[in-house]
Amino acid sequence: MTPSSNTAESSQSKPQTKAEKIKLALEKLKEAKVRKLIVKVLMGDGSSKTLMVNERQTVRQVLDKLLEKTHCDSSIDWSVCETNPELQNERGFEDHEYLVELLCAWTRHSENKIYFVLRPQKYVMFTDPQLFYMWKKSKTVLSGVNQQAKELLIKEHFGGSTLIVPDLEGTLYLKEDGKKVWKSRYFVLRASGIYYVLLVPKGKTKSCSDLACFVHFEKVNIYTTSNYKEKYRAPTNFCFILKHPCIQKESHYIKFLCCDNEHTLLLWVNSIRIAKYGAVLYKNYQEAVKRASTLQGVDSALHTDQYNGLTTQVSPQTNPNPPKTTNVEEYPHEPPPDFIPSPPPGHM
């Protein structure tokens, strides 16, 4: 190889090396700008775990990390939740959301907390879809729906090009702004938000044009509440609120609604989640099932290995060596006496 060719190759390699260095420096600079938070997560037993979370990590990734740290079972119901003591509300974060972004909505000296808990209602719209898409049917009919029918309901409402929102409607109690007064109104769920029926004069039939928008779902989240019967004199404690995530204290921008019973609360809260998140919610569910199945397989393999190891330790040997006889000379204590004691009375 001639010196000129060596010079040409070195001149070509230098720009490549320089370009790689620039690329690496830019990546490091970009990485340095990534927001990171140290998050304290409380457990149901009162203990806690501390995690370093960056803005690129989804709630699903944080859940996987917590499951790895805590060695919990592989349930799809594990959730990361936030609680707000001032508003007495809580919300389970959706798996596709970014945890750092959610926590950055808190105020600087917030008393909010993060919990790692089981929420059996997290994916109830997929484990029991008949509750939402056949909600007008009787309890007997709903309880008789088999697994095949459930899968057909999911495919029909989530498998197409357009998501079908439950046609939920009914009477709820609405809290008046700035007052502890609740009035009943008839609400209707739509894909874009919640609507209420306007008061129609007597003699006139109701129609879709008599609906007025109560709230759009674009910029609000849904939160369940605790003890609103005492805090706001609600008709029941089965309440939920709709608010922007940045609102962390009482505000007239918060929408307060109250249900008659727990089942009605279940229907409204999860139907609103379906309307707000759509097909993404179904993808979250599929990923959770897949992840739980993987963890369950790993756990089963570990238990099998542990069982086999334990069996090997305690199982008897197939050809045991004969027991070693004890020689008197090797006995660590004094040898037995060289006389035979007399038999006890009555055994002569």
C-alpha positions in Angstrom: 0.0 0.0 0.0 1.4 3.4 -1.0 1.9 6.3 1.5 -0.6 8.3 -0.5 -3.3 5.7 0.0 -2.6 5.6 3.8 -3.0 9.3 3.9 -6.3 9.2 2.1 -7.6 6.5 4.4 -6.5 8.4 7.5 -8.1 11.6 6.2 -11.4 9.7 5.7 -11.3 8.0 9.1 -10.7 11.3 11.0 -14.0 12.9 9.9 -15.8 9.7 10.7 -14.3 9.6 14.2 -15.0 13.3 14.7 -18.6 12.8 13.6 -19.0 9.9 16.0 -17.6 12.0 18.8 -20.0 14.8 18.0 -22.9 12.3 17.9 -21.9 10.8 21.2 -21.6 14.3 22.8 -25.0 15.3 21.5 -26.5 12.1 22.9 -24.9 12.7 26.3 -26.2 16.3 26.2 -29.7 15.1 25.4 -29.5 12.5 28.1 -28.4 15.1 30.7 -31.5 17.2 29.8 -33.9 14.3 30.6 -35.8 15.0 33.7 -35.4 12.6 36.6 -37.2 12.3 39.9 -36.5 10.3 43.0 -39.9 8.9 43.9 -41.0 7.3 47.2 -43.7 4.7 46.6 -45.8 3.5 49.5 -46.9 -0.1 49.9 -50.1 -1.5 51.3 -48.3 -2.9 54.4 -46.9 0.6 55.3 -43.4 0.0 53.9 -42.0 2.0 51.0 -39.7 1.7 48.0 -37.6 4.5 46.5 -37.1 4.6 42.7 -35.2 6.8 40.3 -37.6 7.6 37.4 -36.9 9.5 34.3 -39.4 11.3 32.0 -39.2 8.6 29.3 -40.5 5.8 31.6 -44.1 4.9 31.4 -46.2 3.8 34.4 -46.0 0.3 32.9 -42.2 0.3 33.1 -42.4 1.6 36.7 -44.8 -1.1 37.6 -42.5 -3.8 36.2 -39.7 -2.3 38.3 -41.8 -2.4 41.4 -43.0 -6.0 40.7 -39.3 -7.0 40.4 -38.4 -5.3 43.7 -41.3 -6.5 45.7 -41.6 -10.0 44.3 -45.4 -9.6 44.2 -47.8 -12.0 42.4 -48.4 -11.5 38.7 -51.8 -9.9 38.9 -52.9 -7.5 36.1 -54.5 -5.3 38.8 -51.3 -3.9 40.3 -51.4 -0.1 39.9 -49.5 3.1 40.7 -52.0 5.5 42.3 -51.8 9.1 43.5 -53.7 10.5 46.5 -54.5 14.1 47.3 -55.3 14.6 51.0 -56.6 18.1 50.5 -59.3 17.1 48.0 -59.6 13.6 49.4 -59.3 12.0 46.0 -57.3 9.4 44.3 -56.5 8.2 40.8 -54.9 5.1 39.4 -52.4 6.2 36.7 -52.9 4.6 33.3 -50.1 2.3 32.2 -49.3 4.3 29.0 -48.8 7.6 30.9 -45.4 9.0 31.9 -45.0 9.1 35.6 -42.6 12.1 35.8 -45.0 14.2 33.7 -47.8 13.3 36.0 -45.9 14.2 39.2 -44.7 17.5 37.7 -48.3 18.6 37.9 -48.1 18.6 41.7 -47.4 21.8 43.6 -44.0 22.3 45.2 -44.9 21.4 48.8 -47.6 18.9 47.9 -48.8 16.4 50.5 -49.8 14.0 47.7 -48.6 10.5 47.9 -47.9 7.6 45.5 -49.1 4.1 46.3 -48.4 0.7 44.8 -51.6 -1.2 45.3 -54.0 -3.8 43.8 -57.0 -2.2 42.1 -59.5 -5.0 41.1 -61.4 -2.5 38.9 -58.4 -1.5 36.8 -59.4 -3.6 33.8 -62.9 -4.6 34.8 -64.2 -3.3 31.4 -62.3 -6.2 29.8 -62.7 -8.9 32.4 -66.5 -8.2 32.6 -67.4 -6.2 29.5 -71.1 -7.1 29.9 -71.3 -4.8 32.9 -70.8 -1.8 30.6 -72.2 -2.9 27.2 -75.2 -4.7 28.6 -75.8 -2.5 31.7 -79.5 -2.3 31.1 -79.9 -6.1 31.5 -80.9 -7.8 34.7 -78.3 -9.2 37.1 -79.3 -12.7 36.2 -78.5 -12.1 32.5 -75.2 -10.4 33.3 -74.0 -13.2 35.6 -74.9 -15.8 32.9 -72.5 -14.3 30.3 -69.8 -16.9 29.5 -66.2 -16.3 28.5 -66.9 -16.7 24.7 -69.6 -14.0 24.9 -67.3 -11.7 26.8 -64.6 -12.1 24.1 -67.2 -11.3 21.4 -68.2 -8.1 23.2 -64.6 -7.0 23.5 -64.0 -7.7 19.8 -67.2 -5.9 18.8 -66.5 -2.7 20.8 -62.7 -2.5 20.8 -61.6 -4.6 17.8 -63.0 -2.4 15.0 -61.6 0.8 13.4 -63.8 2.9 15.7 -64.2 2.5 19.5 -67.7 2.1 20.7 -68.4 3.9 24.0 -70.9 2.4 26.5 -74.3 4.1 26.0 -74.5 5.0 29.7 -77.0 7.5 31.0 -78.8 8.1 34.2 -79.5 10.4 37.1 -76.5 11.8 39.1 -76.2 14.4 41.8 -74.3 17.6 40.8 -72.7 19.8 43.4 -73.3 23.5 42.9 -70.3 25.8 42.6 -69.1 27.1 46.0 -72.0 25.4 47.9 -72.5 22.2 49.7 -75.8 21.7 47.8 -76.4 18.8 45.4 -79.1 18.7 42.7 -80.1 15.7 40.6 -79.7 15.9 36.8 -79.9 13.4 34.0 -76.5 12.8 32.4 -75.6 11.1 29.2 -72.1 9.7 28.3 -70.7 10.4 24.8 -67.2 9.8 23.3 -66.3 13.5 23.6 -67.6 14.1 27.1 -70.6 14.1 29.5 -73.8 15.9 28.6 -76.9 16.7 30.7 -80.5 16.9 29.6 -82.0 20.4 29.6 -85.3 21.0 31.3 -87.9 20.5 28.7 -91.2 22.4 28.9 -94.3 20.3 29.5 -95.9 18.9 26.4 -92.6 18.9 24.5 -90.8 15.6 23.8 -87.1 15.3 24.6 -84.5 15.0 21.8 -80.8 15.0 21.3 -80.9 18.7 20.7 -81.9 19.1 24.4 -78.5 17.9 25.5 -76.0 20.5 26.9 -72.3 19.8 27.3 -71.3 19.3 30.9 -67.5 18.6 30.4 -65.2 17.5 27.6 -62.6 14.8 28.4 -59.7 16.3 26.6 -58.0 18.2 29.5 -59.5 16.6 32.6 -58.9 13.4 34.5 -61.4 11.4 36.6 -60.8 10.8 40.3 -62.6 8.8 42.9 -63.1 10.4 46.3 -63.4 9.5 50.0 -65.8 10.6 52.7 -67.5 13.4 50.6 -70.7 12.8 52.5 -69.0 14.5 55.5 -66.8 16.9 53.6 -69.3 18.3 51.2 -72.6 16.9 52.5 -73.0 14.7 49.4 -76.0 12.4 49.3 -73.7 9.3 49.4 -70.0 8.6 49.6 -70.0 7.2 46.0 -68.6 10.4 44.4 -66.1 11.2 41.6 -64.7 14.5 40.3 -63.4 15.7 37.0 -60.6 18.2 36.9 -57.4 19.3 35.2 -54.4 17.5 36.8 -52.8 20.8 37.7 -55.7 21.7 40.0 -54.5 20.5 43.4 -56.9 22.4 45.7 -60.5 23.4 45.8 -61.6 25.3 42.7 -64.8 26.2 40.9 -63.2 24.5 37.8 -63.7 21.1 39.5 -66.8 19.1 38.5 -68.3 17.2 41.5 -70.7 14.3 40.8 -72.3 11.8 43.2 -73.9 8.4 42.5 -76.6 6.5 44.3 -74.6 3.3 44.9 -71.2 1.7 44.3 -72.2 -0.2 41.2 -73.3 3.1 39.5 -70.0 4.6 40.5 -68.2 1.7 38.9 -70.1 2.1 35.6 -69.5 5.8 35.3 -65.8 5.9 36.3 -64.8 3.1 34.0 -67.0 4.1 31.1 -65.4 7.6 31.3 -62.0 5.9 31.1 -63.1 4.0 28.0 -64.4 7.2 26.4 -61.2 9.2 27.3 -58.5 6.6 26.5 -60.2 4.4 23.9 -58.1 1.7 22.2 -55.0 2.7 24.2 -56.7 1.3 27.3 -57.2 -2.0 25.5 -53.5 -2.1 24.5 -52.6 -1.5 28.1 -54.7 -4.4 29.2 -53.2 -6.7 26.5 -49.7 -5.7 27.6 -50.6 -6.3 31.3 -52.0 -9.8 30.5 -48.8 -10.6 28.5 -46.6 -9.4 31.3 -48.5 -11.2 34.0 -48.3 -14.4 32.0 -44.5 -14.1 31.6 -44.0 -13.4 35.3 -46.3 -16.4 36.1 -44.2 -18.6 33.9 -40.9 -17.4 35.5 -42.4 -17.9 39.0 -43.6 -21.5 38.1 -40.1 -22.4 36.8 -38.5 -21.0 40.0 -40.8 -22.9 42.2 -40.2 -26.1 40.2 -36.5 -25.7 40.6 -36.8 -25.0 44.3 -39.0 -28.0 44.7 -36.7 -30.3 42.8 -33.7 -29.0 44.8 -35.6 -29.6 48.1 -36.6 -33.1 46.9 -33.0 -34.0 46.1 -31.9 -32.9 49.6 -34.5 -34.9 51.5 -35.0 -37.9 49.3 -33.5 -41.2 50.6 -30.5 -42.6 48.9 -31.1 -45.6 46.6 -28.1 -47.5 47.9 -27.4 -46.3 51.4 -24.2 -47.3 53.0 -24.6 -49.6 56.0 -24.6 -47.7 59.3 -21.2 -47.6 60.9 -20.9 -49.7 64.1 -19.6 -48.0 67.2 -16.4 -49.5 68.6 -16.1 -49.3 72.3 -12.6 -48.2 72.0 -13.8 -45.2 69.9 -16.6 -44.3 72.3 -15.8 -40.9 73.7 -17.0 -41.7 77.2 -16.0 -44.4 79.7 -16.7 -48.0 78.6 -19.7 -49.8 80.2 -19.1 -51.7 83.5 -18.0 -55.3 83.2 -20.7 -56.7 85.5 -24.3 -57.6 84.8 -26.8 -55.8 87.0 -29.4 -57.9 88.8 -32.9 -58.0 87.2 -35.7 -55.8 88.6 -38.0 -57.4 91.2 -40.7 -59.7 89.7 -38.7 -60.7 86.7 -36.7 -63.5 88.2 
